[in-house]
Amino acid sequence: MLIDCESCAMRETAACGDCVVTYLLDEAPVELTEATRTALANLADHGLVPGLKLVPRERNVS
């Protein structure tokens, strides 16, 4: 999974500050392996880190 904050609809909103990318990684784009995604989801499920707030923007396809 490629996470690019530039393409996130939640960029520069309150959700951005409560996103695991901002919380742990503080840089994007970042490539997350399935194992990393699972580990981060487990941490978020137990309240140890915020969850991923990524909401991809729709692209205009012409």
Number of C-alpha atoms within 10 A of each C-alpha: 10 10 18 16 20 13 15 16 16 18 18 11 9 9 16 19 16 15 19 20 24 17 15 11 11 12 12 13 14 14 12 13 11 10 9 12 14 12 12 21 18 14 15 15 12 10 10 11 18 21 19 19 18 19 13 15 12 9 7 5 4 3
